[in-house]
Amino acid sequence: MKTVKPFSPLLFFWISTIMVAAILLISVHLVVSAYDRDDLTSYARHILARGVEVADESQNIVSKVNNIKPESCSNGFLDEIRYLAFTSVFVSDIGYTQEHALKCTAMRGRLPEPVAMSAPDSVTRYGQRIWTLFSGIVDPRISADMMESENVLIFPTPAAFRDIYVPYDGFGAVLSNHRRDHIFRVFGETDGLVKDVTNVTDIKWLHQARFSECSNKYDICVMARNTKIGILSLSETAISFVILMSLIAGGVFSFSVAQFISNNRSLQNKLKIAIRRDDIKVNFQPFVDISTGKVVGYEALARWKQNNGDFISPDVFIKLAESTHQIKNLTRSVVARTLREMAPVLRGNKSLFVSINVTTSDVIDPEFKILLEEEVDKGGIGREQVVLEITERSTADHEMLKNSLVRLREYGYRVALDDFGTGYSNLDYLSKLSFDFIKVDKIFTDSIGTQSVSFSMLKMMLEMLDQTRAAVIVEGIEQQHQADFLLNSCSTIIGQGWLYGKPMESKKIIIQH
């Protein structure tokens, strides 16, 4: 059977670099595209707003012309419409029609003969008749857009949209009616624009920005498109720079990941070797009866010092052992070393005990009980002198854990609940499981003397735990005022912390005892 060869580090590096660079390029493209779409929206709405301004002014002129009192096309009438044309912004001329024939304009005056109007290019939903680039009414050399409403003919100035320029290559816009079958104005690149904007199912949106919006007041709509968005809108130099920086960032990321994996695997292998060689040492921190100052026991704390002299934090190597399925071997190594080193002290003082942190998987494992029995018998230690600490954050089945703890306690071992108050189970643990010791976490000790919620919780926990049969151990006592408060709050408190002693090697404890 052939085995699958793992990726080489170099292949992993290049694949990871390319993937990260691609993700960064896509991210840059999406960010720049968002700005480009905002620019297109602003551009299109500016065009639509101008179209509405032209329509507003045209409609206002129509209303004013129809309110002129002198007879249509009379001298007084012409004076009025010339004034309106002169004072308007977007209208170059104003005419008057009757029976679809032009009779006069502000610029030309009365025409010798009425000029018949041809059929309009479009009729708006509001009844206005529209002609685009109509020529030959007065002068065959002049072509103009026209709008007729209520016998008033409006000639919008060709300069009405002249100040609206195309900001970038790829921009295009069309000003049309609602049906999109008549174009009033075009701006920039408009080939296929109407089709692109109306077709929302194609995939061009990946590299195009599109926008459309209609006026609620007039038969005017704008459709806009930008065919160069995102990275495609940048210059060749900018595109090259973005690609280069993405590759560099991808390379740095890939190298960092590779180093992390390498270091983690290296540390994992070192931990495996250290457990196998029994290089995990154990220090012991005393438990002290606060009321008497007498040492009543010790907690075993695993320590790992590498060959180069560097210490690895327990938070690091214990979590590593758990994630790499080495915690079982680590626990057995620590238990064996603890009982071996503390045997002389425990034999010499039967009132002392040693506390060892174990996992719930150890507690329910029959092989662990066998190991425990062997080591206790080797050291000549009383089983009541061994305390097994389990964490409250355990997710083990309570019934299975309860049965295992009952059997261990029947053999004479004692059990402690560690980190009380920090886990999810809280009172549920106390209601279903029996403990000889309950350890209050350091975070509550640190809150003593403050106005924090943790301090309020601590007072309630101490009052509650004082009613149980379990001895209370408070971790992390470093200052005298903390010890004084605890002593006044509970009849029997066992303290642990630097105020009473730092972790030490077993040979120092042997000398003291």
N, C-alpha and C positions, 0 to 999 in steps of 0.2 A: 504494500500500500504506500503510495507516494505521499510525502508530507508537503504541506504548502509552505513555501519559503516566505518569511516575513519581509516586509519592505526594508530595503536598505536605508540607513539614515540619510544618505544623499538624495535618494528618490523621494523619501518623505519630505525632505526640506524643499525640494523643487515643487512637488505637488501642493504642499501647504502654502508656499510662497505665491504660486499662481492663483490658488483659490482665494487667499486673503486679498491679493491685489485685485482680483475680479470683483470681490465684494466691495472693496473700497471704490473702485471705478463706478460700479453700479450706484453706490451711495452718492458719490459726487454727481453722477448724471442725474439722479432723482432730485437732489437739492437744487442744482442749477436749473433743471427743468421746471421746478416749482416757481423759481424767480422768473423764468422766461414766460410761464403761463400767466403770472401776475402782470408782467409787462404787456402781454398781448391783450389781457382783459382791460387794462387801463387804456390802451390804444384804441380798442374797439369801442369802448364806452365814450371815449372822446369824440369819435366819429359820429356815433349815434346822437350824442348830445348836440353836436353841431347841426345834424339833420333836423332835430327837434326845434332848435333855434330858428332855422330857416323856415320851417313849417309854421312856427308860432308867429313869426313876423309876417309871413304871407297871409295867414288866416286873419291877422289883425288888420292888414291892409284891405282885404276883401270886405271885412265888416265896415271899415271906414268909408270905402268907396261907395258901398250901397247906402250909406247914410248921407252922401253928398246931395244937397238940395237942388243946385242948378241942374238943368236938363243934361242928360248924358251927351258927352262930346261937345258941349257948348264951351265957350271961352272960359266961363267960370268953373265948369267941371274940369277942364284941362289944367287950369291953374291949381286946383286942389290935388289932382293926381300927380302933377309935377312936383308939388311940395312933398307929397308922400314919398315919391320916388327919390327925391333929393335927400330926404332925412332918413331914409332906410339904410340898413347896413348890408343886407344880403339880397336886395332886389335892385336890378338895374333899370327896369322899365315896367310900366303898368299899362294894360290895355283894357278896352271895353268891347264886349261882343254882344251881338244880338242875332238870334236865329242862326247860331253857329258861324257867324261872320264877324271878322274884326273890323270895327268902325273907326277907332282912334287909339293912340297911345300917348303916353306922357312925352316921349321923345320925338315922335313923328307928327304929333297933332292929329287933326282929322284927315283921314285918308280920302283921296279923291273918290274912290269906289270901295265899298266894303270888300274885304278879302275873305273868301270862303275858307273855313277851317277843314282840314282833312280829318278823317277818323283818328281818334287818339291812339297812342301806342298802348295805353293802359288806363283803366279806370279803378280808382281806389275803392276800398270797402265803404268809404264815406261819400262817394260820388264825384270826387275831383277827377277831372280829365287830364292826363299827363302825356306830353310829347317830349321826346328826347332828341336833341340835336336837329330840331325842325328848322328847315331853311326855306327861303323864297317868299316869306310873308311880305317883307318890305324891300329887302335887298338880298339878292341871290348869293351874295358873298358872305352873308351872316347866317350862322347856324346857332340855335339857342334852345335851351330847355324851357318848357313852358308848363304852367299849371292853370287850368281854368276852373273857377268855382263861382257859382251865382253870377254869371256873365262878366266876371272880372278875370282878366288874363294876366298872370304873374310871370315875369321873366327873371328868374334867379340869376344873380351875377355869377359869371364863371369863376370869380375869385372867392366864392363862399367857402371853399374847402382848400384854398391854395396854401394856407399856413399849416395844414396837417400833412406833415412829411412822413415818409416811411423810415422808421428809426433804424432798422437793421436789415441785412440781407435775409431773405426767407419770409419777411412779413408781407401779408397781403390782406385786403379787406374789401368787402362789397356792401354797398348800401342799396337795399332793395325793398320791394313791398313784402307783405306778409306771405303771399303765395310764392314768392321767390321767382316769379316769372317775368319780373321787370327790374332792370338794374338802373339805379339813379346815378351812382358814382362807383368807380373802382379805384383801388389804391394798391400799389406795389404788385407783387406776383399773385395773379388770380387764376392762372390756368388750373382748371379742375377744382377750384376752391369750393364752389357750391356743392359739388358731389362729395368732396371729402368731409365737409362740415355736416352734411345731412346723413352720411353713412357712418353710423356709430358702431358697426359690427366688424370693421376691418381692423388690422393690427397696426395701421399707420400711427395710431395714437402713441405708440412707443417712442417715435422720433418726431412727432408733430404735436403742436399745441393748437387747439381749436376752440372757437368761442362763437356763440350766437346769442342775440338778444333782440327783442322787439319793443317798440314803444307801445304803451297802453293808450296813448292819446291819438296817435296818427298811424297811418298805414306805412310805417317805416321800420325796417329791420336792418341789423348789421350782422354780417358773417365775417369772421376773421380767422386767419390761419398763420402759423409760423412753422415753416418746414425745417428749421434748424434750431432745435432746442437741446438743452443739456450740454454734454461735452461737445456735441457736433456744432454748437454755436460758438465755441471758443476758437481762437486762432491756432494754427498748427503748432506754434511754439508752446502755447498754453496746454494743448492736448499732450504734447510730448512730455512736458513737465509733470502733468498730473499722472501720466502712465509711469514715468520714472519714479515719482514719489510713492506711488502705490506699490510698485515692485520693491522699493527700499523698505517701506513699512511692512510689507508681507514677509520680506526676508528677515527683518528684525524680529517680528512676531514668531516666525517659524523657528528661528534660532533659539529664542527664549523658551518656546514650548519644548523644543528638543532638549535643551539644557535641563529644564524642569523634569522632564520624563527621565532623562539620564540620571540626574541627581536622585530622583525619587527611587528609581530602580536600584541605584547604588546604595542608597540608605536602606532600602528594603532588604537587599542582600546582606548588608552589614548587620542589620538587626537579626536576620536569620542566623548568621554566623555567631553573633554575640549570645543569642539564646542557646544555641547548640554548645558553645564553649563555656556557658555559665558565666558570662562576663557582665551580666546585669547585676549590679550591686544593690544592696538594700541599706538605707539609713532608717533611723528610728527616732520619732518625735514623741516626747512624753505626754501622757494624759495626767492631769493634776486635779486632785480634789480641792476646789477653790476655798472651801471652808477651813481646811487644815494645811494646805500647801504640800500635801503628801502625794508622791508619784504613785499612781495606781495601775499604770500600764503604758504601752507604747504602740504607736501606729507604724507599720512597715511601709516605707516609701521607696519605690523602685527608682534607681539612678543608673544612667548609662553614660559612661565616660569612654570616648573613643580612644584609639591608640595614639592619635595626635594630641590628646589632652583636652579636646573639646567636649563639653557636656551637651547632650541632647536633652531638651526639655521633655519631661514626662508627657506633657500635653501633646507633643509631637510624636514620640515613638509609641505611645499607647494607642493613639488614634491610628497610626500606621499599622500597628499590629492587628487592630480590629479590622481595618480595611483590607488587609492582605491575609486574613485568616491565620494569623500567628498568635492571636491573643491566648488561645488555649495553652500553647507551649510556654508563652511568657508567664502566664499565671502559675503554672506548675513549677517553673524555674524559681519564681519569686517565693512561692509557698515553701518549697524545699529549702531554699537558702535562709529564709526567715526563721523557720523552726530549727534549722541546724545551728544558726548563729546565736539565737536567743535561748537555746536549751539550757545552758549553764545558769543564766539569770533566772529563768522561770523555775528551774529545779531548786534554786537557792531561796526563792521567795514565792511560795505557792499563792500569795495574794495578788501577785502581778499577772497581767494578761498581755497578749500581743494581738493587735488587730490587723487583719490582712484584707485588702480590697480584692474581691472576686466578682466575676460576672455571674449573671443568673444562669447562663448556659453551663457554668461550672457547677453551680449548686444542684442542678437537675441531672448532671452527668454522673452515673454510678462510678465511673473510673476515677473521678475526682475524689470521691469519698474514700476509695481504696488508697489512693496516694496520700490523702490526709491521715488516714489511720496508720499507714506505714511510717510516715515521718514523725508523727506524735509518739509512736512506740519506740522508734529509734532514739529520740531525744529524751525519753522518760518524762514527758510533759503531761500534765493533767489536761484533759479535754476541755474543761471549763476555763482553762487559761488561753484558749484559742477563740478569738472573736472573728467572725466572717462578716465583712462589710459589703452590703449590696446597695446599689444606687436606687433612688426613688424614680429615676427616669427610665427604669427598665420597662420594656413592653412585653415581658414574658407573661404567659397565661398564669393568672393568679392561683388557680386551683392546683396546677402542676407545681408551681413554686411553693405554695403552702405545704403540700405533701412532702416535698423534698426538705423544706426547712424543719418540719415536724420531726422527720427521721434524724436529721443532723442534731437537733436539740435533744432528742431521745438518747443519742450517743453521748451527750454531755457538752457539745459545742454550743457557744453562744452566738447570737446574731445581732448585727447592728444595721439600722437603716441610715444610709449616708445621704448627705445633701438634702435633708428634709426641708420642704418649702419651695424647692426650685423646680420640681417635676410636675407632671400632669396629674398624678394620681392622688397626692395629698392624703386626705382623710380616708380615701378608699383603701389605701395600703394599710392604715392602722386598723381599720374595721375588719379586714380579712386575714391579716398576717400578724403574728406575734413577734415582738422584738425585745431583746434585752437592753439594747442601747438605741437611742435616737440622736443622730448628729445634726445639729443646726448649722446651715451653711454660713460661710464667712461673710457673705453679702449682708446678712442681717446683723452680724457683729459690727461691721463697719458703720452701720446706721445708728448705733447707740449714741445718744446725745444730740441727734438731729431731729428735724421736724418732718422727716420723710415718711412715705407710706410704709417702707420696709421696717422702720422702727415701730410703727403702730402694729404691723403684722407680728413682729418679734414679741412684743408684749402679750399679744393674744395667744401666740404659740406657746410661750413659756407657761402661761396660766393654764392652758389646755393640757400640755404635757406633764405638768405637775400633778395632774390627776391620774396619770397612767402609772403602770408598774415599771416602766422602762426608765433606766438612768439616762439623763440628758447630757450630751456632750456638745459643747459650743466651740466651734472652730474659729481660728483667726484672732484670738485675743492677743493684742499687742500693747495695750495701754491699761494702766491701773483702773482708770475710771470705768472701763468696760467691765472689768472683773468685779468692781464694787457694785455696779448696777445689777449684774447677773446674780451675785450672791444675795442681794436684797429682793430679788424677784422670784427665786426658786429655792426651795429648802435644800436640795442636793444638786449641785452642778459640777460636772467634770469639765475642766477647761483644757484647751489645746491652743498653742500659739507661741509666738516668739517671746511673750512675756514670761513664759515658763521654761522655754528651752527650744533651741533650734534642732533640726534633724541632725543626728550624729551616727557614727559608725558603732557597731555592736561592741567593739573592744573597749570603747570609752565607757559604755554602760556597764560592762563587766568590771571595770576598775572601780566605778562608783559604788557598785553593789558588793 
